[in-house]
Amino acid sequence: LYMVILYVPSERVQGTVQRIFYFHVPSAWMAFLGFFVVAASSTIFLWRGSRRADLLARAAAEVGMVFCSFVLLTGPIWARPIWGVWWTWDPRLTMTLLLWLIYAAYVLLRNVAGDNETVARYAAVLGIIGVIDIPIIYMSIRLWRGIHPRVEQMAPEMAVTLLVCAMAFACLFSWFLWLRFYSLEIRDAVHSLQRHVITKD
């Protein structure tokens, strides 16, 4: 926060509002990381049937959703004074919204359809398919004409601040992921104990 508010210089064209960049971009990176973890863990689950991999995929999807939601919230705050609108159907914005919807469907499926192996397998396939959207988001500026800003070069102070913010967000992401994964493991252990007690009775 010190670096964003006091250390880094204001961007020459956009001014002070550009400072939201240091929250917006690291949030996007962490959302992408979360969904890559979902895809990797889902692949391991489908291949080896690992319950821990399934729980990690579920935790990563929920944490990824938090950061992706933050991207979609900070984007319009940045866009309004620069573009004059809260939202526009720019290719990168549209594809990011699509990514959010895919993983919202994943989280909804896991929380509404029940916790069984069939649901877990359907969710794993959805998680693997959904990650395909990330390279499309990355390439969208080059593939389609849009108004989303493209960072070619930045001042050293800006680069250092972005790096520090990215590291801070990575720590926050790791903490959230560990907390959620640990809570899912505890819930699994409790359910297993309940089933054991009922079976003995």
N, C-alpha and C positions, 0 to 999 in steps of 0.2 A: 504493500500500500504506500509506503514511503517513497519507493522508486517511481510508482505510477503517478503519485500526486506532486512530489517535489523534485525528484531527480531528472526524470525524462523531459526533454523539451516538447513543447506543443508542436503538432504537425503544421507545416507552413500553410496549407490550404484549408484543412478541416478544423484546425484550432483545437480547443480544449476537449470537445466531444470525442475526438479521435482516441482519447485515453481509454475509452471502453474497449478498444481493440485488445488491450492487455488482459482483459477478462474473457472477451468473446472468443478469441482464437485459441487460447489454451483449453477453454471449455469444449470447443469443437474437437481438439486433439484427444481429450480424455473421453469424449463420447465415442469417437472412432475406436480408441483403444478398448473401451468397454465392449463394443460390438465385435471387435476382432477376438476378444477373449471368449465371447459367447460362441462365435463360430468355431474356434479351436476346441473349446470344451465340448461343444455339441458333437463335433467330429469324433472326439475320443469316446464320448458316451455311446454313439452309434456303433463305433468300431469294437469297443471293449466292454460296453455295458457298465461303465464305472458310475456308481451313484454319486461319488464326490465330484466327478466331472460335470454331472447333470446339475448338482447344487451350485457349482461354481458358475456354470452358464446362466443359471437363474439369477444368481446374485449380480453377475456382471451386467445382465440385461437391465435390472432395476437401477443399478448405479449409472449405467450408460444413459438410461432415460433421464435421470436427474440432470446430467451434464448437457444432454441434447436439448432438454427443455430450457436450460439456461441460455444456450446458444440462440434458440428461437425467441427468447425474451429480450436478450441484450441486442440482438440484431435490429429489431424495429426501433429501439431507443436510439441507436446509432444512426439508423437510416432516416428517421424523421427530420432532423435538422439538415442532413446532407442531401437527401433525395427529395425531400418535401412530402414524403408519404411514409406511413407506418409499414406498409407491406406492398411489394410488387412481385409479380410472378417471374422474377429473374430465375434462370435455370438453376443456379446453385441454391437459391432459397427454396425453390420448388422441390429439388431433389433431397434437400435436408429435411423438409417437411415430410416427404415420402419415407425417408429413413425413420423419422420419429413415429410415423404411423405403423410401419412394419414392426418396430419393437414394442410399440404400444399394444399391438395385436398379440405379440409374444407374451408380454407380461399379463395381459388380460386372459389369454388362454391358460397360463399357468395358475392364475388365481381363481378362475371361475370354473374351469372344466374338471377340476379335481387333480389330485396328485397320484397318478398311476403311470405305469410304464408306457402305455399307448399315448397318453397326452404328452409325456416327456419326449417321445420319439417324434410326434408331429411338431412339437415346439422346436426340437433340435433341427429338423429340416427347415423350418421357417427361419431360425436363427442363422443357418448356413446360407440360405438364399438371400436373406436380407443384407448380409455383409457385401454382396456384389454391388450394392448401391454406393458404397464408400469410394471406390475408384472412379465411379461416374461423377460423384460430387467433386472430387479432386480435379478431374479433367474437364468439368463442365465449362469453365471459363475459356478453355481452348477449343472445345467442341462446338459451343453455341455462343452467339453474341448476347451478352448480358451487360448489366450495369454494375455488377458486383465488383468492388475494387480488387485490383491485382497488385500485390506487393512485389516490386522488382528489386528495390534497394532501400535500405533504411540507415539512419545515422547509427553509429556504434552504441550510443546510449540507449537507443530504442531496441537494438538487437539484444543487448545485455538485459534490459528490463523484461523483454519478452521471454528470454531464457529463464530468468529468475521466476517469473510468473508461471511459466510452464512447469518448472520444478515444484513450485508450491502446489499447483493444481494436481500434479502427479502424486504428491504426498497425500493430498486430500482424497484423491481417487483411491489410492491403495488402502487408506484407512477405512473409507466407506465400504470398499469391497470386502475387506477382512471382517468388519463388523457384521455385514449382511450374510456372508458365507458362514461365519461362526454361529449366528443366530439360526440359520437354516439347519446346520448340523445339530444344534441343541434340540430344535423342534423335531428332527428326525429321530434323535435318541429318545425323546419323550414319547413319541408315537410308538416306537418299537417297544418301549417298556410297558406302555398301556396295552398293546396287543399281547405281550407276554403274560401280563397279569390276567387279562380276560381269558386267554387260552388256559391258564392254570386253573381258573375258577370253573 
